[in-house]
Amino acid sequence: MSEVTLNKVIKKYGEVQVIHGIDLEIKDGEFCVFVGPSGCGKSTLLRMVAGLEETTEGQINIGARDVTREDPSQRGVAMVFQTYALYPHMTVRDNMGFGLKMNGHPKAEIKEKVAEATRILKLEEYLDRKPAALSGGQRQRVSIGRAIVRGPEVFLFDEPLSNLDAELRVEMRVEIARLHKEIGATMIYVTHDQVEAMTLADKIVVLRLGKIEQVGSPMELYRDPDNKFVAGFIGSPAMNFLEGTLGEGGSVNVPALQEDISTGVGGNAGTKVSFGIRPEHLTIDPNGTSFKVDMTESLGGVSYAYLQAHTGERLVVEERGDERSRAGDVVGVSFAHTRAYVFDALSEMRLR
C-alpha cells in the first residue's frame, strides 16, 4: 500500500514558520494535486514528503512506515522536477537506466525496466538520441521514465510542465493522466496552474500561506467552495465578486446589479458581503441589468466580455454563439440566483 499520511506537519526556517500543522491523507493510487499561488508552501510540502526538506515537527507516513526521519533514497519515492536534469552526454536509454546501474542492479533487469518505461511513454524511437536532440516534451518524458524504472511507491511531480509551451503542456497533461491510469501509482503533483489541477486530480489540496484552505475533488471545490479564496482560485476565468449587504431573510442587496437577490443564506442583516457569480453562469440579456462593455476577449468558440457597472466594479461574462458583445456596447446581464455564492466580507468565509 502506498497511501501518504501527514499528521500535524510543521516546517520552520529558524524562527520563520512556513508550513502550519498540516493534516492530510492521500489514498493508495490517488492522484493528488497541491495547488496555490506562489509562496503558499506547496513545493516545500512536496519536498518534505520526498525528504529533501527536513520536517520540523509532525509525522509523515508512506504506507505503514514512518518516513519522517528517513533519507530520500529509503522512502520509496521518485521525483520529477521542473528542470529535466538529464545527463547531456548520455543517450535516452542510459539516462533512464543510470540510477539502477549506480545501485548495482543486473543488466538484464535494467534493460527490462527501461523497455517497459519506454513502452509506457512511447519513447522507442528516441532511445539512442541524446537530450540535445529531443524536444522539451520528449525530455520531460525521459525524466518521467527515469522515475518509472525505479518502481517507486509514490511519484512526486514538482511543476513538471512549467518550462513547456502551451501546446506541449496540454500534450503532457494527457500523457501524465494516461500514465496514472496505466500504472495506478499514488501521485502527488504540485502546480500553480488551476487548469492542470482541475484536469489531472482525483483530489485537490488548495494551499495558502502554508495552510490548507480546502481539500476535495475538482468539482467539489468548483461547486462548493468553503471560502472566497478557493472560489476565486478554482475556475477559469475567476469568479466575479461584487460588493453587497445582507438583508432580511437571507436577501442580498448588490448595488452593481441594482437589485435585492434572494439567496437564503444565514447571517445578520447589515453584514457586508462579497457576492460571487462565475462568468459561465451569467447571460447577456436585454432585460437584465445594464453594463458597459470595456473589451472582449475572443477565443473562437467562446468569448469573454469585460464589463463595468455604474458602481465602477468589473464583471466578466462568458459568451457563446454568433452574436457577441463589442467594446463600447451597453448590454444587459442576468443570471440564475441559484448559481450565486455569498461570502462574509471580513472573514471571507462562505455564508450558507
Stockholm file with secondary structure:
# STOCKHOLM 1.0

chainA/1-352         MSEVTLNKVIKKYGEVQVIHGIDLEIKDGEFCVFVGPSGCGKSTLLRMVAGLEETTEGQINIGARDVTREDPSQRGVAMVFQTYALYPHMTVRDNMGFGLKMNGHPKAEIKEKVAEATRILKLEEYLDRKPAALSGGQRQRVSIGRAIVRGPEVFLFDEPLSNLDAELRVEMRVEIARLHKEIGATMIYVTHDQVEAMTLADKIVVLRLGKIEQVGSPMELYRDPDNKFVAGFIGSPAMNFLEGTLGEGGSVNVPALQEDISTGVGGNAGTKVSFGIRPEHLTIDPNGTSFKVDMTESLGGVSYAYLQAHTGERLVVEERGDERSRAGDVVGVSFAHTRAYVFDALSEMRLR
#=GR chainA/1-352 SS CCCEEEEEEEEEETTEEEEEEEEEEECTTCEEEEECSTTSSHHHHHHHHHTSSCCSEEEEEETTEECTTSCGGGTTEEEECSSCCCCTTSCHHHHHHHHHHHTTCCHHHHHHHHHHHHHHHTCGGGTTCCGGGSCHHHHHHHHHHHHHTTCCSEEEEESTTTTSCHHHHHHHHHHHHHHHHHHCCEEEEEESCHHHHHHHCSEEEEEETTEEEEEECHHHHHHSCSBHHHHHHSSSSCCEEEEEEECGGGEEEEGGGTEEEECCCCSCTTCEEEEEECGGGEEEEEEEEEEEEEEEEECSSCEEEEEECTTSCEEEEEECSSCCCCTTCEEEEEECGGGCEEEETTTCBEEC
#=GC SS_cons         CCCEEEEEEEEEETTEEEEEEEEEEECTTCEEEEECSTTSSHHHHHHHHHTSSCCSEEEEEETTEECTTSCGGGTTEEEECSSCCCCTTSCHHHHHHHHHHHTTCCHHHHHHHHHHHHHHHTCGGGTTCCGGGSCHHHHHHHHHHHHHTTCCSEEEEESTTTTSCHHHHHHHHHHHHHHHHHHCCEEEEEESCHHHHHHHCSEEEEEETTEEEEEECHHHHHHSCSBHHHHHHSSSSCCEEEEEEECGGGEEEEGGGTEEEECCCCSCTTCEEEEEECGGGEEEEEEEEEEEEEEEEECSSCEEEEEECTTSCEEEEEECSSCCCCTTCEEEEEECGGGCEEEETTTCBEEC
//
